[in-house]
Amino acid sequence: MALTPQEVIQNLGDLPPLPRIAAQVIRISADSDTSTKQLQNLVRLDQALSAQLLRVANSAIFGMVREVTTLTQAVMTLGFSTARSVVLAASVKNLFSRGPVGPKEHLLWEHALVTAITGSAYSRAMRIPEAEEAFLAGLMHDIGKSVLTMKFPERYGAVLLGLPDESSDGITRELDAFGFDHTMVGEALLHAWNISENITAAVRWHHDPIQAPLEHRRLAALVALGNQLALDLAFGLEQPEVLAGATWEALDVLHLQDASYQTYRTQALAAFEADRALLTDF
């Protein structure tokens, strides 16, 4: 008998812990008196993370026009919220890199990053003030796949091996193999990490955004559009057609007609092309 989503969450066992610095960043960000200086001092403890902040601060996605050369400049330029997102994003990449990493696992990370870039670009193009959340939710939208790869390498490896498959999509194959899918696992992980409900809901419902709670539906729709564009660009393990239903739901949630959608899609594509280097730099 297949497990219910609630039983899945209860029976996932030990979830991967959020790395120490990322956990501290979440903790201090909950304090309204936290300053960017405190964040800077925390990030300084991790040389690789400091370098990551510099690279992102100099990327076109954040619209920087002057070169950022120091950690102080990076944190001040990006601001606390964006710098926090970069810290968490680096942690997400580390999670994608745990265990045996082959071509499919690497493609999962690239797909996540392209979804983040394009989902965030859709948000900016439509003047929706959730660009940072769309970036982070896009990075984490398939994090459940990474958890499944670590916990069930052989069983989930067989699922990935069968993609792309014209007869079934990944969600169907996951449900057949486990009784739950990667969105449910991702939701459980983000709850364990105390990530915001908006991002957690977007991860859970990015394949079915109209089913998300009303207050989180817009972000789930942005992630769905980023997810679609990533597959359209051949970053991912499935055929773009499998997301047709999610994309139509996203357009409905965002009240977009096809002409407007195509205009915003062109802008999101341009944003990705401007930041293609992040695929190797991040």
C-alpha positions as a printed Julia matrix, in Angstrom:
282×3 Matrix{Float64}:
  0.0    0.0     0.0
  1.36   3.41   -0.98
  2.22   5.81    1.82
  0.27   9.04    2.22
  2.22  12.32    1.96
  1.97  12.69    5.75
  3.38   9.19    6.31
  6.12   9.9     3.78
  7.26  12.91    5.77
  7.18  10.89    8.99
  9.11   7.99    7.49
 11.83   9.77    5.55
 14.28   9.09    8.35
 17.29  11.32    8.85
 17.22  14.18    6.38
 20.43  15.89    5.28
 21.25  18.69    7.73
 21.5   22.25    6.54
 25.23  23.14    6.55
 26.42  24.99    9.65
 26.99  28.45    8.17
 23.71  28.36    6.25
 21.89  27.37    9.45
 23.51  30.28   11.28
 22.51  32.66    8.49
 18.88  31.58    8.84
 19.11  32.01   12.62
 20.52  35.53   12.53
 18.15  36.57    9.75
 15.23  35.94   12.1
 16.56  38.74   14.32
 15.3   42.13   13.16
 18.42  43.78   14.64
 20.79  41.74   12.48
 23.1   43.86   10.32
 24.84  43.17    7.03
 28.08  43.41    8.99
 27.12  40.35   11.02
 26.33  38.46    7.84
 29.64  39.52    6.34
 31.57  38.32    9.39
 29.81  34.96    9.21
 30.4   34.43    5.5
 34.05  35.41    5.89
 34.56  32.11    7.73
 34.05  30.23    4.47
 36.46  31.15    1.69
 34.52  29.33   -1.03
 31.29  31.0     0.04
 32.94  34.41    0.0
 34.12  33.8    -3.56
 30.61  32.7    -4.5
 29.15  35.96   -3.21
 31.62  37.94   -5.28
 30.76  36.01   -8.45
 27.02  36.47   -7.96
 27.43  40.14   -7.05
 29.18  40.66  -10.38
 26.62  38.73  -12.43
 24.16  40.41  -14.75
 21.18  38.85  -13.0
 21.5   41.38  -10.2
 22.08  44.28  -12.58
 25.48  45.38  -11.24
 27.27  47.97  -13.36
 30.48  48.32  -11.33
 32.87  45.52  -10.54
 32.55  44.25   -6.98
 35.97  43.27   -5.65
 35.61  42.81   -1.87
 33.32  40.84    0.41
 32.2   44.07    2.07
 31.15  45.49   -1.28
 29.42  42.23   -2.25
 27.29  42.04    0.9
 26.49  45.76    0.86
 25.69  45.74   -2.85
 23.53  42.63   -2.79
 21.9   43.49    0.51
 21.12  41.12    3.35
 18.25  39.27    1.7
 20.03  38.47   -1.57
 23.28  37.56    0.18
 21.31  35.21    2.39
 19.83  33.57   -0.71
 23.31  33.05   -2.17
 24.47  31.35    1.03
 21.52  28.98    0.92
 21.99  28.4    -2.8
 25.58  27.33   -2.23
 24.32  24.88    0.37
 21.81  23.51   -2.11
 24.55  22.91   -4.66
 26.57  21.03   -2.06
 23.58  18.81   -1.42
 23.23  18.09   -5.15
 26.91  17.13   -5.13
 26.71  14.59   -2.29
 26.95  10.9    -3.04
 27.8    9.52   -6.49
 27.68  12.37   -8.99
 27.29  11.42  -12.62
 26.0   13.18  -15.72
 22.37  12.95  -14.59
 23.08  14.42  -11.15
 25.07  17.25  -12.73
 22.19  17.92  -15.1
 19.82  18.11  -12.12
 21.92  20.93  -10.68
 22.1   22.78  -13.99
 18.34  22.42  -14.36
 17.83  23.84  -10.87
 20.06  26.84  -11.57
 18.46  27.62  -14.94
 15.01  27.37  -13.31
 16.18  29.8   -10.62
 17.56  32.32  -13.11
 14.57  32.24  -15.43
 11.92  32.11  -12.69
 13.51  35.15  -11.08
 13.65  36.86  -14.49
  9.93  36.23  -15.02
  9.27  37.86  -11.66
 11.25  40.97  -12.61
  9.72  41.17  -16.08
  6.22  41.08  -14.62
  7.18  43.45  -11.78
  6.27  40.86   -9.19
  8.25  41.6    -6.0
  9.31  38.01   -5.4
 12.41  37.77   -7.58
 14.71  36.64   -4.75
 12.22  34.07   -3.52
 11.74  32.83   -7.08
 15.5   32.43   -7.41
 15.82  30.43   -4.2
 12.64  28.39   -4.79
 13.88  27.6    -8.29
 17.17  26.34   -6.9
 15.34  24.14   -4.43
 12.39  23.0    -6.53
 13.89  19.58   -7.29
 15.9   19.17   -4.08
 13.75  16.12   -3.3
 15.37  14.36   -6.26
 18.77  14.82   -4.65
 17.49  13.39   -1.35
 16.01  10.39   -3.17
 19.31   9.87   -4.99
 21.17   9.78   -1.66
 18.68   7.65    0.26
 17.69   5.21   -2.5
 20.57   5.27   -5.01
 19.64   2.07   -6.83
 15.86   2.46   -6.82
 15.89   6.13   -7.71
 18.74   5.62  -10.15
 16.42   3.31  -12.06
 13.79   6.07  -12.15
 16.29   8.56  -13.55
 17.63   5.98  -15.98
 14.17   5.72  -17.52
 13.98   9.42  -18.35
 13.09  10.79  -20.81
 10.22   8.39  -21.38
  7.35   9.33  -23.66
  5.02   6.89  -21.89
  5.29   8.46  -18.42
  6.72  11.51  -16.71
  9.07  11.61  -13.72
  6.3   12.25  -11.18
  4.4    9.17  -12.35
  7.53   7.01  -12.25
  8.34   8.25   -8.73
  4.82   7.53   -7.5
  4.97   4.06   -9.03
  8.35   3.34   -7.44
  7.87   4.9    -3.99
  4.28   5.94   -3.47
  5.42   9.57   -3.2
  7.28  12.02   -5.41
 10.19  14.43   -5.18
  7.98  17.45   -4.42
  6.76  15.81   -1.2
 10.31  14.94   -0.19
 11.44  18.49   -0.95
  8.63  19.86    1.19
  9.69  17.64    4.11
 13.31  18.73    3.78
 12.52  22.44    3.67
 10.23  22.1     6.69
 13.11  20.44    8.52
 15.35  23.33    7.5
 12.78  25.93    8.65
 12.64  27.51    5.19
  9.75  29.95    4.65
  6.29  28.6     3.88
  6.2   30.51    0.59
  9.3   28.79   -0.77
  8.32  25.42    0.72
  4.87  25.6    -0.92
  6.41  26.56   -4.27
  8.66  23.5    -4.09
  5.71  21.27   -3.2
  3.36  22.59   -5.9
  5.56  23.63   -8.83
  4.06  20.81  -10.93
  0.53  21.83   -9.95
  0.62  25.53   -8.97
 -3.13  26.04   -8.96
 -3.34  23.59   -6.04
 -0.96  25.64   -3.87
 -2.44  27.64   -0.99
 -3.74  30.91   -2.38
 -1.07  33.07   -0.73
  1.72  30.91   -2.2
  0.22  30.25   -5.62
  2.01  33.09   -7.41
  5.49  31.92   -6.42
  4.66  28.32   -7.37
  3.56  29.64  -10.78
  6.83  31.54  -11.29
  8.81  28.4   -10.49
  6.63  26.42  -12.9
  7.4   28.87  -15.71
 11.12  28.76  -14.92
 10.95  24.97  -14.84
  9.32  24.94  -18.27
 11.88  27.27  -19.81
 14.75  25.19  -18.37
 13.4   22.09  -20.12
 12.75  24.08  -23.29
 16.47  24.92  -23.23
 17.33  21.21  -22.78
 18.49  21.6   -19.18
 16.82  18.67  -17.47
 16.05  14.99  -17.77
 12.55  15.18  -19.24
 10.88  16.39  -22.39
  9.35  19.91  -22.22
  5.92  18.53  -23.08
  5.54  16.87  -19.67
  5.14  20.3   -18.05
  2.38  21.54  -20.34
 -0.29  21.18  -17.65
  1.77  22.99  -15.01
  2.53  25.79  -17.44
 -1.12  26.31  -18.34
 -1.96  26.42  -14.64
  0.82  28.97  -14.07
 -0.54  31.21  -16.82
 -3.98  30.97  -15.24
 -2.63  31.86  -11.78
 -0.7   34.84  -13.17
 -3.6   35.93  -15.45
 -1.4   35.8   -18.54
 -2.62  35.63  -22.13
 -0.35  33.9   -24.63
  0.94  37.16  -26.17
  2.01  38.51  -22.77
  3.49  35.16  -21.83
  5.63  35.1   -24.97
  6.88  38.63  -24.27
  7.89  37.73  -20.71
  9.39  34.44  -21.9
 11.62  36.35  -24.33
 12.8   38.59  -21.49
 13.47  35.6   -19.24
 15.43  33.92  -22.02
 17.52  37.06  -22.47
 18.25  37.13  -18.73
 19.45  33.52  -18.89
 21.71  34.23  -21.86
 23.2   37.19  -19.96
 23.96  34.91  -17.01
 24.83  31.65  -18.74
 28.28  31.89  -17.13
 26.69  31.13  -13.77
 26.38  27.51  -14.92
 30.13  27.19  -14.57
 30.83  29.89  -11.98
 28.23  28.91   -9.39
